[in-house]
Structure formats: structure tokens, C-alpha cells
Amino acid sequence: MQTRLEQDDDRLASLVVILPLAVTGFVVAAGCWTLFAVAGVHLRADLALSSLQFGILLAAPMAVSAVLAIPAGLAAQRYGARAVMLTCLVGLAVCMGLLLLVESFYGYLLVAGGLGLAGGFYSAGLQFVVSHCKPRRLGLVLGVFGAGVTGAGFSYYLVPLFHDAFSWQGVPLAYLIVLLLVIALLVMLTGPESREPGADRAWSVGQVIRILQRGRSLPLIAYFGVVAGSFFALALWLPDFLSAQFGLSLDAGARQALWFIIPGALAQVLGGSLADRFGSARVATRSLVLCLLALAVLSYPPMTLFVRGVDEIITVEFALPLMIEGSLIVVLGVAMGSAMGSLQRMVILANRAEAALFAGFLLVSACSVAFVLPVLFGAVNQWLGVRTAMFMILFLLLSSSLLMFARDTRREERRTLLHPGI
């Protein structure tokens, strides 16, 4: 029988192989997830799409991810995370092939829905890495895995590059090749997982609901969903917003959006590691406060103020220059990523035995918000005519979440420190 030290060494050694593979797979999956954030802008012009249709096209992968998240988590618990990860990657490869053939809006919408398989990969991948790490490293490992969202930035770079060199349809072919490579690496470098006790157990709806209602899991999942969903929705909307707001080309707008996604994704590592040291609640609260400060400034639209002076009317122009707005977007991305990393750790640490299932719950919550927000952004933009209204919406949403999270955290601290009835 192996000693505890030998078991820890084996677990660490397997994590060294498994974590890079899982992160690489999630990077590619996240790139597929946000493919239409830039390619959709080309389609918007080619197919004469309205703002609402464009919002629906962006949101379709998130909607399907929300539907698949819990079934993928349950399947990972029962059949093994590796099998589910491979299935999702193969499905994404099929979608990339189909994307080379479709020509109508509804065809693109169907493929966009198929890209929601990236959400199934997240649920299974999280279970894959959690089963190979110790609790004291959980925040850091989850943050590193979550940083795979940096793959969303690949589309922002590849689509303009291929559009200039060939056509944007070259991007699905590039992703197809990379997906096949990742599938091959996952098959060759990992083996079938050992079955855990109770893995064959069938989960009833009642059991799932009871597990979800355990402790503070439900509100924490909701808070994570608001923050992560806002992050994904903003990542999808930023290329179009920056291009229109500052009169930039699509290529330049996409490159500017990278300064939101990349720092935000990497900040999940920072948030998770800080949460390991200082506690998840403290890190999440301070990160959300920083989000609100950035959103409060970003919410102001360009304005012209006419002041009636003594002899003439004085005109005062108010508009954030691109450099300042870009800096605030970086701050917003880092703050959101840090909050996501700490909240994710908080949920998974409390429900480690059902990590894949709760990864599904987290993804359902995030993707539901990320599905609604782009549609809402498009509708409000079309109705109100103010592009920065999306920052106003996010400010209201995150401020409400912060108030409720702070109240629940304080209530939990009281319950822990004081005896009932005192």
C-alpha cells in the first residue's frame, strides 16, 4: 500500500500532465465559444442582420452551454471526465466543419448553438483537474484552469488576420486542425480514469435539487453567474462597441477587446491564489467594488453641454479618450476575473465531492446571464441609442449582487461565530 506521501507525489505528478492538457483544451474550446464575436460582425454586414439578430447570434453558444452544463457534469461523474471532454471536442470539430458549408442566418445560428459544447468541456474539465489536486492548492488550480478563457481572445486575433490574408472562413479550418491535435494529445497522454465509489449511481432530479440547496451553494452560484456571465457578455460585445464608439476598424476594435479578455482571464489565477491565502469572501468583495468604480466612469456616454454665458453660449465636450477608456476596461477585466476566481473556489471547495455537478451549475448560471445580456444590449442599443448603456446595465446588476453578497457573508459570519439564539 502506498504511503500518504507517495500518494501526494503521484497526484502532483499527474496534475503536472493533466492541468496543461485541460487548460489547452479549454483555451481552444473558449476560442470556439466566442468565434462569432468577431466573425459575426462580418456576417452582420453580409446578411444585413439587425442589432437584435446579431445579439441572438452572439448569445446562442451561451444558451446551449447553459442547457448542456449540468448533463455534462452528471455524465462526467458517471462515465468519467475524460470521455466527456473528448466527446465535446469532437462535437466542436464537427461544428467547425459545418461552418465551412453554411450560408444562411439560420445555418449560422445552428452552428453557433453547437459551439455551446465548449460549456460541456468546462464542466468535465473542471472535474478532471479537481480530482488530481489537494484542497490547499484548489484556488490556484481552478484559477489556472479558468484562465483558459484567454482562448476567447484567439478569435479576436485570428478572424481579422485571416480576413485580410484569405477570408474569415479560414478561421474554422484553423480551429479544426487545432481541435484534432488537442484530441490526439488527450487520447495519447491520458488513460481511462479509475472509477470512484458511487460513480454508477443515477442522480434523480430530487437529489440534484437537494444538493443544490445545501448550505450557501445556491446564492453563491447565482453571484458567480452574474459576474462570469457579465464578463462573457461584455467580451462578446466589446469588439463591435469599440469599433463603433471610436470609429475604429474591426481589426483595431478586436485588438482593443483583447485587453479586457486576456487580463481578465489571467486574473482568475490571481483571484484564486489570493482567496487561498486571504479567504474567498474578502477577495470577491474588494474585486466587485473595483468593478463598480470602473463601470461608474465607463457608463457616461460622450456628451455636449451648452452653457449660456454672458455674451455667448459656451460648449463643453465630455468624452473619454480611447487610452483612458481602454485602461478602465483593463481594470474592469482584472477585477471581474479576480471575483470569478474567488467565487469559483468558494463553491467548489464547499462541494468538492460533486465538483463536476457544481461546475455544471456554475456554467448554467453564467451562460444564462451571458445569453440574456447580449440580447438585452442589442435591444437597449436599438431602443435607447446610447452605446454605453451596457455599462449602466452591468453597474446596476453588479451593485445589486455586491449588496446581497455582503449581506449574506455577514450573516454567515454571525452564524459561525455566535451560538443560535444569542
MOGICOR-V692632 format. One record per backbone hydrogen bond with DSSP energy under -0.5 kcal/mol. NH is the residue of the N-H (numbers start at 1). CO is the residue of the C=O. If there is no record, write none. Layout:
[[NH | CO] [NH | CO]]
This chain:
[[7 | 3] [8 | 4] [9 | 5] [10 | 6] [11 | 7] [12 | 8] [13 | 9] [14 | 10] [15 | 11] [16 | 12] [17 | 13] [18 | 14] [19 | 15] [21 | 17] [22 | 18] [23 | 19] [24 | 20] [25 | 21] [26 | 22] [27 | 23] [28 | 24] [29 | 25] [30 | 26] [31 | 27] [32 | 28] [33 | 29] [34 | 30] [35 | 32] [37 | 34] [38 | 34] [38 | 35] [39 | 35] [40 | 36] [41 | 38] [42 | 38] [43 | 39] [44 | 40] [45 | 41] [46 | 42] [47 | 43] [49 | 44] [54 | 50] [55 | 51] [56 | 52] [57 | 53] [58 | 54] [59 | 55] [60 | 56] [63 | 59] [64 | 60] [65 | 61] [66 | 62] [67 | 63] [68 | 64] [69 | 65] [70 | 66] [71 | 67] [72 | 68] [73 | 69] [74 | 70] [75 | 71] [76 | 72] [77 | 73] [78 | 74] [79 | 75] [80 | 75] [80 | 76] [84 | 80] [85 | 81] [86 | 82] [87 | 83] [88 | 84] [89 | 85] [90 | 86] [91 | 87] [92 | 88] [93 | 89] [94 | 90] [95 | 91] [96 | 92] [97 | 93] [98 | 94] [99 | 95] [100 | 96] [100 | 97] [101 | 98] [102 | 98] [108 | 104] [109 | 105] [110 | 106] [111 | 107] [112 | 108] [113 | 109] [114 | 110] [115 | 111] [116 | 113] [117 | 114] [118 | 115] [119 | 116] [120 | 116] [121 | 117] [122 | 118] [123 | 119] [124 | 120] [125 | 121] [126 | 122] [127 | 123] [128 | 124] [129 | 125] [130 | 126] [131 | 127] [132 | 129] [133 | 130] [137 | 134] [138 | 135] [141 | 137] [142 | 138] [143 | 139] [144 | 140] [145 | 141] [146 | 142] [147 | 143] [148 | 145] [149 | 146] [150 | 147] [151 | 148] [152 | 149] [153 | 150] [154 | 151] [155 | 151] [156 | 152] [157 | 153] [157 | 154] [158 | 154] [159 | 155] [161 | 157] [162 | 158] [163 | 159] [164 | 160] [165 | 161] [166 | 162] [170 | 167] [171 | 168] [173 | 169] [174 | 170] [175 | 171] [176 | 172] [177 | 173] [178 | 174] [179 | 175] [180 | 176] [181 | 177] [182 | 178] [183 | 179] [184 | 180] [185 | 181] [186 | 182] [187 | 183] [188 | 184] [189 | 185] [190 | 186] [199 | 196] [201 | 198] [204 | 202] [208 | 204] [209 | 205] [210 | 206] [211 | 207] [212 | 208] [213 | 209] [214 | 211] [217 | 214] [218 | 212] [220 | 216] [221 | 217] [222 | 218] [223 | 219] [224 | 220] [225 | 221] [226 | 222] [227 | 223] [228 | 224] [229 | 225] [230 | 226] [231 | 227] [232 | 228] [233 | 229] [234 | 230] [235 | 231] [236 | 232] [237 | 233] [238 | 234] [239 | 235] [241 | 237] [242 | 238] [243 | 239] [244 | 240] [245 | 241] [246 | 242] [247 | 243] [248 | 242] [248 | 243] [253 | 249] [254 | 250] [255 | 251] [256 | 252] [257 | 253] [258 | 254] [259 | 255] [259 | 256] [260 | 257] [261 | 257] [262 | 258] [264 | 260] [265 | 261] [266 | 262] [267 | 263] [268 | 265] [269 | 266] [270 | 266] [271 | 267] [272 | 268] [273 | 269] [274 | 270] [275 | 271] [276 | 272] [277 | 273] [278 | 274] [279 | 274] [279 | 275] [283 | 279] [284 | 280] [285 | 281] [286 | 282] [287 | 283] [288 | 284] [289 | 285] [290 | 286] [291 | 287] [292 | 288] [293 | 289] [294 | 290] [295 | 291] [296 | 292] [297 | 293] [298 | 294] [299 | 295] [300 | 297] [303 | 318] [305 | 316] [306 | 304] [307 | 305] [307 | 314] [308 | 306] [309 | 307] [309 | 312] [314 | 307] [314 | 312] [316 | 305] [316 | 314] [317 | 315] [318 | 303] [325 | 321] [326 | 322] [327 | 323] [328 | 324] [329 | 325] [330 | 326] [331 | 327] [332 | 328] [333 | 329] [334 | 330] [335 | 331] [336 | 332] [337 | 333] [338 | 334] [339 | 335] [340 | 336] [341 | 337] [342 | 338] [343 | 339] [344 | 340] [345 | 341] [346 | 342] [347 | 343] [348 | 344] [349 | 345] [350 | 346] [351 | 347] [351 | 348] [352 | 349] [354 | 351] [355 | 352] [358 | 354] [359 | 355] [360 | 356] [361 | 357] [362 | 358] [363 | 359] [364 | 360] [365 | 361] [366 | 362] [367 | 363] [368 | 364] [369 | 365] [370 | 366] [371 | 367] [372 | 368] [373 | 369] [374 | 370] [375 | 371] [376 | 372] [377 | 373] [378 | 374] [379 | 375] [380 | 376] [381 | 377] [382 | 378] [383 | 379] [384 | 380] [385 | 380] [385 | 381] [387 | 385] [389 | 386] [390 | 387] [391 | 388] [392 | 388] [393 | 389] [394 | 390] [395 | 391] [396 | 392] [397 | 393] [398 | 394] [399 | 395] [400 | 396] [401 | 397] [402 | 398] [403 | 399] [404 | 400] [405 | 401] [406 | 402] [407 | 403] [408 | 404] [409 | 405] [410 | 406] [411 | 407] [412 | 408] [413 | 409] [414 | 410] [415 | 411] [416 | 412] [417 | 413] [418 | 414] [422 | 419]]
